[in-house]
């Protein structure tokens, strides 16, 4: 695993230039996706830096690799000539401020596109650029709540709202922003014109919710849950995720259980619909059954009988599995291990790790010289 480029590198966005005014997670996730695929991303940071550098729990390194950092005080009029050069240089600009802030800083769409009419400008905000909630502050959990996602329980035996451990709204909005930017770049090839893109974290979360349960749901439901598709504790205190929905996998599961399956052969559980209908009776039986043996014993049985089952592991354990080694997508550079954009093209070509996350303003001098401006002391 190394970060050097070679003939197997896949960099389809090489030559695309991204001007990144975003902070924290959603915007940087969008731009690291593009950077991994070859785009040249300049991260514009305030003199104190992106708050993501210091906020506990945000993994700054993961969403800022393959970028260069320039430190600018956008509140200082002296930065305006530099912003003008950067706007002329860029194919895309992205910001994540509340509506109105970019204009006050002189980096709004009208200002930047006056320097470059082909510029694609993406605003990524909590609730979008207009509407009564446009100025409402928030973080991921707020957007999940606003989007109805917390109505959907995660486990059969639960009804109370629970937050996911992964920031779904942040990552969904970042992914949608990247897709919108790529779409606008493709359109520009045909029309020669840039676009203004308005992406909201709330709407990204609502889109994910609607994909799962539609937009007519008006209360808690278990229609998205299966008593056989859940986490189950084993005799040694570990947890196995069972993914049994289809009848064929239920049959395989019963064969794997062998003598341990007697109570589960009840006619009430003979089909997918019946297992859901009688889920309150089935779930405790499953939990009692799985507690009878260790995780290793169960997994060996499930593997022999083609049962969709997976041990719940840590991220570190997941990254060190034979499967990940076989795929060859993890890369190391400067003592850090990363998983760049996870795709393999033509069987061998992969995104690469060109550089780890930059220090604050690390490339300021280089960037200014590239723009034909004198590097500041």
NUTI-460379 format. One record per residue (C-alpha): x, y, z; residue number from 1; residue in three letters. Coordinates in steps of 0.02 Angstrom, whole numbers. Example, Ala and Ser with C-alpha at 12.3 -4.5 7.8 and 13.67 -1.06 7.14 Angstrom:
2
SITE    east   north      up    n  res
SITE     615    -225     390    1  ALA
SITE     684     -53     357    2  SER
END
This chain:
377
SITE    east   north      up    n  res
SITE       0       0       0    1  UNK
SITE      76     166     -50    2  UNK
SITE      21     335    -113    3  UNK
SITE     127     344    -270    4  UNK
SITE      45     356    -439    5  UNK
SITE      83     227    -572    6  UNK
SITE       5     154    -728    7  UNK
SITE    -140      85    -628    8  UNK
SITE    -199     256    -568    9  UNK
SITE    -373     309    -624   10  UNK
SITE    -388     499    -626   11  UNK
SITE    -532     541    -744   12  UNK
SITE    -551     717    -671   13  UNK
SITE    -370     767    -700   14  UNK
SITE    -370     946    -763   15  UNK
SITE    -530     995    -670   16  UNK
SITE    -500    1136    -546   17  UNK
SITE    -602    1154    -387   18  UNK
SITE    -606    1307    -276   19  UNK
SITE    -663    1244    -107   20  UNK
SITE    -727    1369      23   21  UNK
SITE    -816    1233     121   22  UNK
SITE    -784    1179     302   23  UNK
SITE    -821    1035     421   24  UNK
SITE    -892     881     332   25  UNK
SITE   -1024     894     192   26  UNK
SITE    -927    1009      74   27  UNK
SITE    -756     931     106   28  UNK
SITE    -832     758      76   29  UNK
SITE    -898     818     -93   30  UNK
SITE    -730     889    -143   31  UNK
SITE    -624     745     -79   32  UNK
SITE    -728     633    -192   33  UNK
SITE    -679     741    -340   34  UNK
SITE    -498     756    -280   35  UNK
SITE    -480     568    -265   36  UNK
SITE    -533     555    -447   37  UNK
SITE    -398     677    -503   38  UNK
SITE    -468     853    -483   39  UNK
SITE    -351     989    -420   40  UNK
SITE    -436    1054    -263   41  UNK
SITE    -379    1215    -180   42  UNK
SITE    -449    1226      -4   43  UNK
SITE    -470    1408      46   44  UNK
SITE    -459    1425     235   45  UNK
SITE    -476    1571     354   46  UNK
SITE    -317    1617     450   47  UNK
SITE    -379    1511     596   48  UNK
SITE    -417    1365     481   49  UNK
SITE    -564    1251     449   50  UNK
SITE    -650    1212     615   51  UNK
SITE    -642    1030     563   52  UNK
SITE    -457    1034     607   53  UNK
SITE    -499    1048     793   54  UNK
SITE    -678     987     824   55  UNK
SITE    -675     820     915   56  UNK
SITE    -748     676     817   57  UNK
SITE    -722     747     642   58  UNK
SITE    -588     654     547   59  UNK
SITE    -513     801     452   60  UNK
SITE    -381     693     367   61  UNK
SITE    -509     582     282   62  UNK
SITE    -602     722     192   63  UNK
SITE    -456     835     150   64  UNK
SITE    -327     720      71   65  UNK
SITE    -274     758    -107   66  UNK
SITE    -304     945     -81   67  UNK
SITE    -196    1100     -66   68  UNK
SITE    -229    1233      66   69  UNK
SITE    -215    1421      47   70  UNK
SITE    -247    1535     196   71  UNK
SITE    -345    1693     156   72  UNK
SITE    -436    1819     263   73  UNK
SITE    -590    1843     155   74  UNK
SITE    -645    1987     267   75  UNK
SITE    -490    2084     216   76  UNK
SITE    -506    2182      52   77  UNK
SITE    -327    2133      12   78  UNK
SITE    -388    1956     -24   79  UNK
SITE    -503    2011    -166   80  UNK
SITE    -374    2011    -306   81  UNK
SITE    -323    1836    -254   82  UNK
SITE    -504    1778    -252   83  UNK
SITE    -526    1852    -426   84  UNK
SITE    -376    1754    -492   85  UNK
SITE    -437    1595    -408   86  UNK
SITE    -611    1616    -483   87  UNK
SITE    -536    1638    -656   88  UNK
SITE    -429    1482    -628   89  UNK
SITE    -570    1369    -568   90  UNK
SITE    -698    1260    -655   91  UNK
SITE    -800    1240    -495   92  UNK
SITE    -823    1336    -333   93  UNK
SITE    -912    1266    -180   94  UNK
SITE    -962    1349     -16   95  UNK
SITE   -1056    1292     139   96  UNK
SITE   -1104    1454     226   97  UNK
SITE   -1278    1507     277   98  UNK
SITE   -1365    1604     138   99  UNK
SITE   -1299    1781     127  100  UNK
SITE   -1129    1749     207  101  UNK
SITE   -1040    1713      43  102  UNK
SITE   -1102    1878     -26  103  UNK
SITE   -1036    1972     126  104  UNK
SITE    -867    1888     101  105  UNK
SITE    -863    1928     -84  106  UNK
SITE    -865    1747    -142  107  UNK
SITE   -1047    1731    -197  108  UNK
SITE   -1096    1665    -368  109  UNK
SITE   -1124    1835    -448  110  UNK
SITE    -954    1899    -391  111  UNK
SITE    -854    1745    -442  112  UNK
SITE    -945    1718    -606  113  UNK
SITE    -907    1897    -656  114  UNK
SITE    -727    1837    -666  115  UNK
SITE    -771    1672    -751  116  UNK
SITE    -940    1647    -835  117  UNK
SITE    -905    1462    -859  118  UNK
SITE    -887    1435    -672  119  UNK
SITE    -999    1305    -590  120  UNK
SITE   -1047    1371    -419  121  UNK
SITE   -1117    1253    -286  122  UNK
SITE   -1195    1311    -124  123  UNK
SITE   -1216    1174       4  124  UNK
SITE   -1320    1230     153  125  UNK
SITE   -1433    1162     289  126  UNK
SITE   -1604    1202     215  127  UNK
SITE   -1563    1280      46  128  UNK
SITE   -1544    1458     -15  129  UNK
SITE   -1725    1511       9  130  UNK
SITE   -1877    1472     115  131  UNK
SITE   -1924    1510     296  132  UNK
SITE   -1789    1395     367  133  UNK
SITE   -1647    1455     258  134  UNK
SITE   -1561    1542     405  135  UNK
SITE   -1596    1404     533  136  UNK
SITE   -1435    1332     605  137  UNK
SITE   -1408    1146     616  138  UNK
SITE   -1300     993     612  139  UNK
SITE   -1329     817     546  140  UNK
SITE   -1448     761     684  141  UNK
SITE   -1559     915     657  142  UNK
SITE   -1577     876     472  143  UNK
SITE   -1616     693     504  144  UNK
SITE   -1753     744     626  145  UNK
SITE   -1823     874     505  146  UNK
SITE   -1824     745     364  147  UNK
SITE   -1926     616     460  148  UNK
SITE   -1783     491     460  149  UNK
SITE   -1788     467     648  150  UNK
SITE   -1966     400     633  151  UNK
SITE   -1888     242     563  152  UNK
SITE   -1827     128     702  153  UNK
SITE   -1669      29     671  154  UNK
SITE   -1713    -133     762  155  UNK
SITE   -1868    -242     771  156  UNK
SITE   -1892    -226     958  157  UNK
SITE   -1872     -37     965  158  UNK
SITE   -1991     107     936  159  UNK
SITE   -1897     258    1005  160  UNK
SITE   -1801     370     884  161  UNK
SITE   -1615     337     879  162  UNK
SITE   -1480     429     784  163  UNK
SITE   -1365     330     669  164  UNK
SITE   -1181     327     712  165  UNK
SITE   -1136     393     540  166  UNK
SITE   -1187     572     489  167  UNK
SITE   -1307     521     352  168  UNK
SITE   -1368     696     303  169  UNK
SITE   -1191     765     292  170  UNK
SITE   -1129     624     182  171  UNK
SITE   -1287     614      77  172  UNK
SITE   -1280     799      39  173  UNK
SITE   -1094     790       0  174  UNK
SITE   -1125     646    -120  175  UNK
SITE   -1270     735    -204  176  UNK
SITE   -1165     893    -221  177  UNK
SITE   -1026     795    -307  178  UNK
SITE   -1152     715    -426  179  UNK
SITE   -1230     885    -464  180  UNK
SITE   -1058     960    -498  181  UNK
SITE   -1010     819    -615  182  UNK
SITE   -1177     836    -705  183  UNK
SITE   -1150    1023    -727  184  UNK
SITE    -974     993    -793  185  UNK
SITE   -1044     871    -921  186  UNK
SITE   -1180     996    -970  187  UNK
SITE   -1051    1134    -989  188  UNK
SITE    -960    1031   -1120  189  UNK
SITE   -1117    1047   -1227  190  UNK
SITE   -1176    1222   -1184  191  UNK
SITE   -1018    1314   -1133  192  UNK
SITE   -1111    1385    -983  193  UNK
SITE   -1088    1362    -797  194  UNK
SITE   -1226    1334    -670  195  UNK
SITE   -1276    1388    -496  196  UNK
SITE   -1314    1235    -391  197  UNK
SITE   -1414    1239    -230  198  UNK
SITE   -1400    1080    -124  199  UNK
SITE   -1477    1062      49  200  UNK
SITE   -1433     939     186  201  UNK
SITE   -1615     930     241  202  UNK
SITE   -1673     885      66  203  UNK
SITE   -1534     758      44  204  UNK
SITE   -1591     673     205  205  UNK
SITE   -1773     683     150  206  UNK
SITE   -1726     605     -17  207  UNK
SITE   -1644     458      73  208  UNK
SITE   -1796     440     186  209  UNK
SITE   -1914     445      38  210  UNK
SITE   -1812     313     -53  211  UNK
SITE   -1836     198      96  212  UNK
SITE   -2017     231     144  213  UNK
SITE   -2093     360      26  214  UNK
SITE   -2166     526      79  215  UNK
SITE   -2339     472     139  216  UNK
SITE   -2280     391     302  217  UNK
SITE   -2356     487     448  218  UNK
SITE   -2298     392     601  219  UNK
SITE   -2186     253     667  220  UNK
SITE   -2187      91     568  221  UNK
SITE   -2102     -78     560  222  UNK
SITE   -2131    -101     374  223  UNK
SITE   -1946     -74     341  224  UNK
SITE   -1892    -200     474  225  UNK
SITE   -1875    -389     480  226  UNK
SITE   -1853    -487     641  227  UNK
SITE   -1726    -595     549  228  UNK
SITE   -1625    -448     484  229  UNK
SITE   -1543    -381     640  230  UNK
SITE   -1397    -391     761  231  UNK
SITE   -1390    -542     877  232  UNK
SITE   -1275    -570    1025  233  UNK
SITE   -1179    -734    1036  234  UNK
SITE   -1118    -837    1183  235  UNK
SITE    -951    -745    1188  236  UNK
SITE   -1028    -571    1192  237  UNK
SITE    -997    -529    1010  238  UNK
SITE   -1130    -480     885  239  UNK
SITE   -1177    -557     719  240  UNK
SITE   -1279    -463     588  241  UNK
SITE   -1402    -580     505  242  UNK
SITE   -1470    -526     336  243  UNK
SITE   -1610    -651     316  244  UNK
SITE   -1758    -586     216  245  UNK
SITE   -1790    -707      72  246  UNK
SITE   -1864    -879     106  247  UNK
SITE   -1714    -968      28  248  UNK
SITE   -1598    -890     157  249  UNK
SITE   -1717    -938     297  250  UNK
SITE   -1710   -1118     237  251  UNK
SITE   -1520   -1109     232  252  UNK
SITE   -1521   -1035     407  253  UNK
SITE   -1626   -1178     476  254  UNK
SITE   -1508   -1305     397  255  UNK
SITE   -1360   -1215     477  256  UNK
SITE   -1444   -1220     648  257  UNK
SITE   -1481   -1406     632  258  UNK
SITE   -1540   -1466     805  259  UNK
SITE   -1539   -1288     872  260  UNK
SITE   -1681   -1242     753  261  UNK
SITE   -1824   -1347     824  262  UNK
SITE   -1927   -1201     892  263  UNK
SITE   -1894   -1100     735  264  UNK
SITE   -1973   -1231     621  265  UNK
SITE   -2145   -1177     683  266  UNK
SITE   -2270   -1152     542  267  UNK
SITE   -2293    -972     599  268  UNK
SITE   -2120    -933     529  269  UNK
SITE   -2133   -1027     364  270  UNK
SITE   -2131    -875     248  271  UNK
SITE   -2064    -698     243  272  UNK
SITE   -2238    -626     272  273  UNK
SITE   -2273    -744     417  274  UNK
SITE   -2105    -708     498  275  UNK
SITE   -2148    -524     498  276  UNK
SITE   -2326    -556     557  277  UNK
SITE   -2262    -658     704  278  UNK
SITE   -2101    -561     728  279  UNK
SITE   -2133    -523     911  280  UNK
SITE   -2134    -710     946  281  UNK
SITE   -1992    -749     828  282  UNK
SITE   -1867    -617     884  283  UNK
SITE   -1840    -682    1063  284  UNK
SITE   -1822    -859     997  285  UNK
SITE   -1687    -801     878  286  UNK
SITE   -1597    -707    1014  287  UNK
SITE   -1601    -857    1130  288  UNK
SITE   -1540    -972     991  289  UNK
SITE   -1392    -862     941  290  UNK
SITE   -1336    -849    1122  291  UNK
SITE   -1310   -1039    1127  292  UNK
SITE   -1143   -1037    1034  293  UNK
SITE    -994    -923    1003  294  UNK
SITE    -982    -808     854  295  UNK
SITE    -847    -915     773  296  UNK
SITE    -953   -1071     788  297  UNK
SITE   -1103    -986     709  298  UNK
SITE   -1004    -905     570  299  UNK
SITE    -926   -1071     521  300  UNK
SITE   -1099   -1148     509  301  UNK
SITE   -1171   -1000     414  302  UNK
SITE   -1027   -1002     291  303  UNK
SITE   -1057   -1186     251  304  UNK
SITE   -1242   -1157     218  305  UNK
SITE   -1237    -991     123  306  UNK
SITE   -1320    -884     256  307  UNK
SITE   -1297    -694     245  308  UNK
SITE   -1210    -663     411  309  UNK
SITE   -1069    -548     462  310  UNK
SITE    -977    -520     623  311  UNK
SITE    -993    -340     685  312  UNK
SITE    -814    -275     688  313  UNK
SITE    -722    -112     716  314  UNK
SITE    -664      -1     572  315  UNK
SITE    -485     -56     605  316  UNK
SITE    -534    -239     595  317  UNK
SITE    -635    -206     437  318  UNK
SITE    -486    -124     352  319  UNK
SITE    -373    -272     388  320  UNK
SITE    -481    -413     321  321  UNK
SITE    -422    -528     180  322  UNK
SITE    -562    -454      74  323  UNK
SITE    -490    -278      88  324  UNK
SITE    -315    -343      53  325  UNK
SITE    -378    -432    -102  326  UNK
SITE    -464    -276    -167  327  UNK
SITE    -307    -171    -146  328  UNK
SITE    -398      -6    -120  329  UNK
SITE    -314      47      42  330  UNK
SITE    -163     159      20  331  UNK
SITE     -30     224     139  332  UNK
SITE      63     388     136  333  UNK
SITE     156     484     270  334  UNK
SITE     109     353     399  335  UNK
SITE     -78     369     364  336  UNK
SITE    -193     239     291  337  UNK
SITE    -336     297     179  338  UNK
SITE    -475     225      73  339  UNK
SITE    -491     342     -77  340  UNK
SITE    -648     342    -184  341  UNK
SITE    -692     156    -184  342  UNK
SITE    -701     106    -366  343  UNK
SITE    -598      -4    -481  344  UNK
SITE    -602      36    -667  345  UNK
SITE    -562     -95    -798  346  UNK
SITE    -513    -220    -663  347  UNK
SITE    -351    -135    -610  348  UNK
SITE    -362      55    -616  349  UNK
SITE    -398     144    -452  350  UNK
SITE    -403     320    -377  351  UNK
SITE    -241     365    -288  352  UNK
SITE    -179     457    -136  353  UNK
SITE     -72     599    -204  354  UNK
SITE     -52     689     -39  355  UNK
SITE    -119     683     138  356  UNK
SITE    -221     827     211  357  UNK
SITE    -122     988     197  358  UNK
SITE     -66    1096     340  359  UNK
SITE    -158    1261     358  360  UNK
SITE     -99    1373     215  361  UNK
SITE      36    1248     168  362  UNK
SITE      24    1285     -18  363  UNK
SITE     -13    1472      -9  364  UNK
SITE     152    1523     -88  365  UNK
SITE     145    1392    -225  366  UNK
SITE     -34    1437    -270  367  UNK
SITE       1    1623    -277  368  UNK
SITE     149    1594    -392  369  UNK
SITE      40    1484    -505  370  UNK
SITE     -84    1627    -514  371  UNK
SITE      54    1746    -567  372  UNK
SITE      53    1838    -401  373  UNK
SITE     193    1873    -281  374  UNK
SITE     199    1754    -134  375  UNK
SITE     175    1845      29  376  UNK
SITE     306    1839     165  377  UNK
END
